[in-house]
Amino acid sequence: MDTLEWEGLPALAIEPPEPFEAWHRRIEHLLPNVPKEACREWLYRNQVSRTAYPFLPLDRLHFERVIWAEPIIETVRFGESWGNHKKWQEELRKEHHHFEDQWLWKWMQQNGTWPTPIIVLKSTGLRDPRWNELLNPLHLIEGHRRLEFLRGLFARGEARPTHDVFLATLM
């Protein structure tokens, strides 16, 4: 997956690692519409200025924390450039122990949901200019592993009925 940088968004100080709170105080004025939790998961943990979605105007994204049930979550898709996570789903459905050592899988199995909301873009005909790929109507921006783990919990009947999601729309 190619990643590019957002123009004007300062990079994270890697050596030594910059704590999230210090980084967020330094850049929050550049991202007034992005919730702090979404900043942490999407931008900070994913090396901040590196992204698969540099064409999204951060200053024009509006975020709303919504609660969705399985039928809506199952319509969330991501681009072909991310590949196919069917293998994860199959392993989770068969209850293989491949994921048992991962803290995220353990946490989600114990709680029936994710520890922090995924980020979904409500797209109205947006295209990824790199591949001229039409974005899905509900396009996953961040949280690929959490989404696939939750789908595994759905298949096993172990998920809670509802889950928090950050829904981003262009203003």
Secondary structure, DSSP 8 states (H G I E B T S, - for coil): ---EE-TT-----TTTT--HHHHHHHHGGG-TTS-HHHIIIIIITTTTTEES-TTS-GGGEEEEEEEEEHHHHTT-B--GGG---HHHHHHHHTT-STTTT-HHHHHHHHHSS-SS-EEEEE-SS-EETTTTEE--SEEEEE-HHHHHHHHHHHHHT-S-SEEEEEEEEE-
